Amino acid sequence: MGFFDRFKSRGIAPTSPHSDQRPRWMIDGLRVTAIEGRDDLEVVGESFYQDHLWAVVGGYTDDYVRQEIVAVLVAEHGNPYDANAISVWIDGGKVGHLVREDAAAHRDGLLRLQLRHGTAIALPGMIVGGGADDGRTGMLGVFLSYDRTEFGLSALWRGSETAADIRTGLSSAAAADAADDDYDLNWRAALPEDRLKRAAYLRRVLGRDTAPVSRHYLFTELEATLYSLRDEVPTALDDYDSVCLEHDGEMDQIRPTLLEKLGVVPLLATYRQAAIRQQKAQNFERALWWAERGITLYGDTPAKPEMVDDLRKRTAKYRARLSGGEKR
């Protein structure tokens, strides 16, 4: 029995044609395997599927919308824009796609998970947005969460974990902490597990720690914590925006200090995530600003070239969107 035959015997197909019509195997009551976790996965193209998103949340309203959902991932074939395309479906309707780079990274893992479980693969998430702005109803966006290691990808660093991703520079900074009186990263040892308490704790430490290196990693951890609370705390995204701006306001001092200590500019997660956040809010001018600001700060000394490459791709996408030339 071949690879495709093993899928057919379970009632699903490994890939489905690129289409806005649901695949034939995607029937009501379809059994799925949900992959849960704390990692975020970006969805793009929701603007093309607003009618279905509004139908999922019960119809148009001027109120702000936050509704939990389960989204099915579908590996497509025949997509003229992305050979590795993975579409995202909620309640039998397409609502967007994974970012091109994410689709390429996750496609093999998605196919393996489908084969292992004999079901379609789904991720929990949230439909967020709406509200009235100048008499116009706001757009809806989709946020997904999952465990990237289930797709065969390496785990991302989290401030409360011990294994730091070297791209952030935190592992190097922490290793040098004991011998460097310019900053103190001991606050990491006392990070509360509860995210609300963690956010409050980080704000307290920021209120007293003036060292640029320490403040950079405090801001980074606080931003990640607030963003992770966006589905639970109504003000979390507004707080996140404010902290990102405060962090950026100190980067002219933080950047040269990091460069002096590390020899390179480490991952500046603020700029990619803030760009994504503004993209979700359909504010492409601000998304472009964050991406371009990140490129400027990396300069010609990024720890890894792909950090800048990602932002450059985003700037091109946002410019195309602002000029009306983006394709889904």
C-alpha positions in Angstrom: 0.0 0.0 0.0 1.5 3.3 -1.0 1.6 6.6 0.8 -1.5 8.1 -0.9 -3.4 4.8 -0.4 -2.8 4.9 3.3 -4.5 8.3 3.5 -7.4 7.2 1.3 -8.1 4.2 3.5 -8.6 6.7 6.4 -11.0 8.9 4.5 -8.7 11.9 4.0 -6.3 13.0 1.3 -2.7 14.0 2.0 -3.1 17.1 -0.1 -6.1 18.9 -1.7 -6.5 21.1 -4.8 -6.1 24.8 -4.3 -9.7 26.0 -4.1 -12.0 28.1 -1.9 -14.4 25.1 -2.0 -14.0 22.7 0.9 -12.3 19.4 0.0 -14.7 16.5 -0.5 -13.3 14.7 2.6 -14.0 17.8 4.8 -17.5 16.7 5.9 -19.5 18.0 8.9 -18.5 16.2 12.0 -15.0 15.3 10.6 -12.8 13.7 13.2 -9.6 15.7 13.7 -6.5 15.6 15.9 -5.8 18.9 17.7 -2.2 19.9 18.3 -2.2 22.3 21.3 0.7 24.3 22.7 2.0 27.8 23.5 3.6 28.6 20.1 2.0 31.1 17.8 1.3 30.4 14.1 0.6 33.3 11.7 -2.4 33.3 9.4 -2.5 35.7 6.4 -5.1 36.5 3.8 -8.1 36.8 6.2 -9.2 39.9 4.4 -10.4 37.7 1.5 -12.6 35.7 3.8 -14.4 38.2 6.0 -17.9 37.1 5.1 -17.2 33.5 6.4 -15.4 34.8 9.4 -18.3 37.0 10.4 -20.7 34.0 9.8 -18.6 31.9 12.2 -18.9 34.5 15.0 -22.6 34.9 14.5 -22.9 37.8 12.1 -21.7 41.4 11.8 -21.6 43.6 14.9 -20.0 46.8 16.0 -18.8 45.0 19.1 -15.3 43.7 19.6 -15.1 40.0 18.8 -13.1 37.3 20.6 -14.2 33.8 19.8 -12.4 30.5 20.3 -12.2 28.3 17.3 -10.5 25.1 16.0 -8.9 25.5 12.6 -8.1 22.6 10.2 -4.8 22.8 8.2 -5.0 21.6 4.6 -1.8 21.0 2.5 -2.7 22.3 -1.0 -1.5 21.3 -4.4 -1.8 23.4 -7.5 -1.6 26.7 -5.7 -0.1 29.1 -8.3 1.3 31.4 -5.6 2.9 28.9 -3.3 3.9 25.3 -4.1 3.9 24.4 -0.4 0.7 26.2 0.5 -1.2 25.3 3.6 -4.7 26.7 3.9 -6.6 27.3 7.1 -10.3 26.3 7.4 -12.9 27.0 10.1 -16.3 25.4 10.1 -15.9 24.2 6.6 -14.8 27.5 5.1 -11.4 28.8 4.1 -10.2 31.7 6.2 -6.6 32.2 5.0 -3.2 30.5 4.6 0.0 30.1 6.5 2.8 32.5 5.7 4.9 31.1 2.8 7.9 30.5 4.9 5.9 28.8 7.6 4.1 26.6 5.0 7.4 25.4 3.7 8.6 24.6 7.2 5.5 22.9 8.4 4.3 21.0 5.3 6.3 17.8 5.8 5.4 17.7 9.5 1.7 18.2 8.7 1.7 15.2 6.3 3.5 13.1 8.8 1.0 14.0 11.5 -2.0 13.2 9.2 -0.5 9.8 8.4 0.3 9.0 12.1 -3.1 9.9 13.4 -5.2 9.0 10.4 -7.1 12.2 10.7 -7.0 15.8 9.6 -4.8 18.1 11.8 -6.4 21.0 13.6 -5.0 23.9 15.8 -6.9 25.8 18.5 -7.1 29.5 18.0 -9.1 32.7 18.2 -11.0 35.0 15.9 -10.3 38.5 17.0 -11.3 41.9 15.7 -14.3 43.8 14.7 -15.4 46.9 16.6 -16.5 50.2 14.9 -13.9 52.7 13.7 -15.2 55.9 12.1 -18.5 54.2 11.3 -16.8 51.2 9.7 -16.8 47.7 11.0 -13.3 46.4 11.7 -11.7 43.4 10.1 -11.5 40.0 11.7 -8.2 38.1 12.1 -7.3 34.6 13.1 -4.7 33.7 15.7 -3.5 30.1 16.1 -1.5 28.4 18.8 0.2 25.0 18.7 3.3 23.0 19.6 5.8 23.4 16.8 7.8 20.4 18.0 4.9 18.2 17.0 5.7 19.3 13.4 9.3 18.3 13.8 10.6 21.8 14.4 12.9 22.9 17.1 11.4 24.5 20.2 11.5 28.3 20.6 13.1 29.9 23.6 10.8 31.2 26.3 12.1 33.4 29.1 10.9 30.9 31.8 12.8 28.0 30.2 16.4 27.2 30.7 17.5 26.5 27.2 17.9 29.9 25.5 18.0 30.2 21.8 21.4 31.6 21.0 19.9 33.9 18.3 18.5 36.1 21.1 22.0 36.6 22.6 20.5 35.8 26.0 22.5 32.7 26.6 25.7 34.6 26.0 24.6 37.5 28.1 23.6 35.3 30.9 26.9 33.4 30.8 28.8 36.7 31.1 26.5 38.1 33.7 28.5 37.0 36.8 31.7 38.7 35.4 29.9 41.8 34.1 28.8 44.5 36.6 27.0 46.5 33.9 23.9 44.4 34.0 22.1 41.7 36.1 19.9 39.0 34.7 19.1 37.2 38.0 15.5 38.3 37.6 15.0 35.4 35.3 15.3 32.9 38.2 12.3 34.4 39.9 9.9 34.6 36.9 6.4 33.5 38.0 4.8 30.7 36.0 1.4 32.4 36.1 1.5 34.9 33.2 -0.5 37.7 34.8 1.9 37.6 37.8 4.8 37.4 35.4 3.7 40.5 33.7 3.4 42.4 36.9 6.7 41.1 38.1 8.5 42.2 34.9 7.0 45.7 35.2 8.3 46.0 38.8 11.8 45.0 37.7 11.7 47.4 34.8 10.9 50.1 37.3 14.2 49.7 39.1 16.6 48.1 36.6 18.4 50.8 34.5 21.0 48.7 32.7 20.3 48.6 28.9 21.1 44.9 28.5 18.8 43.9 31.3 16.0 46.2 30.1 16.2 44.8 26.6 15.5 41.2 27.8 13.0 42.4 30.4 11.0 44.2 27.6 11.3 41.2 25.3 9.9 38.9 28.0 7.1 41.3 28.9 6.1 41.7 25.3 6.0 37.9 24.8 3.9 37.5 28.0 1.4 40.2 27.1 1.0 38.9 23.5 0.3 35.4 24.9 -2.5 36.9 27.0 -4.2 38.5 24.1 -7.0 35.9 24.0 -7.6 36.2 27.8 -7.1 39.8 28.8 -9.0 42.5 26.7 -6.3 45.1 27.3 -3.4 42.8 26.6 -2.8 44.0 23.0 -3.0 47.6 23.9 -0.5 47.0 26.7 1.7 45.1 24.3 1.7 48.0 21.8 2.7 50.4 24.6 5.5 48.2 25.8 6.8 47.8 22.3 6.9 51.5 21.7 8.7 52.0 25.1 11.2 49.3 24.2 11.8 50.9 20.8 12.3 54.3 22.4 15.3 52.9 24.3 16.8 51.0 21.4 19.2 53.8 20.4 20.9 53.1 23.7 20.3 49.3 23.9 21.6 48.5 20.4 25.1 49.7 20.8 25.4 48.1 24.2 24.3 44.7 22.8 26.7 45.1 19.9 29.5 45.9 22.3 28.7 42.9 24.6 27.9 40.3 22.0 29.7 41.5 18.9 26.5 41.2 16.8 22.9 42.5 17.0 20.9 39.5 18.4 17.3 38.7 17.5 15.1 41.7 18.0 11.8 39.8 18.2 9.9 43.0 18.9 10.0 44.2 15.3 8.8 41.1 13.6 6.0 40.5 16.1 4.9 44.1 16.2 4.7 44.0 12.4 2.6 40.9 12.6 0.3 42.4 15.2 -0.3 45.5 13.1 -0.8 43.4 10.0 -3.5 41.5 11.9 -5.1 44.8 12.7 -5.0 45.7 8.9 -2.8 48.6 9.8 -0.2 48.1 7.0 1.4 51.5 7.4 2.3 50.7 11.0 3.3 47.2 10.1 5.7 48.6 7.5 7.1 51.0 10.0 7.9 48.3 12.5 9.5 46.1 9.8 11.6 49.0 8.4 12.7 50.1 11.9 13.9 46.6 12.6 16.0 46.5 9.4 17.6 49.8 10.4 18.5 48.5 13.9 20.0 45.3 12.6 22.2 47.3 10.2 25.0 45.1 8.8 25.6 43.2 12.0 22.7 40.8 12.6 23.5 37.6 14.4 21.9 35.7 11.5 21.0 37.1 8.0 17.6 35.5 8.1 16.5 37.9 10.8 16.8 40.8 8.3 15.6 38.7 5.3 12.3 38.0 7.1 11.7 41.8 7.7 12.7 42.6 4.1 10.1 40.1 2.8 7.5 41.7 5.1 8.3 45.2 3.9 7.9 44.1 0.3 4.6 42.5 1.2 3.3 45.5 3.1 4.3 47.9 0.3 2.5 45.8 -2.2 -0.6 45.7 0.0 -0.5 49.5 0.4 -0.2 50.0 -3.3 -3.0 47.5 -4.0 -0.8 44.9 -5.7 -0.8 42.1 -3.2 -1.9 38.7 -4.3 -3.2 36.0 -1.9 
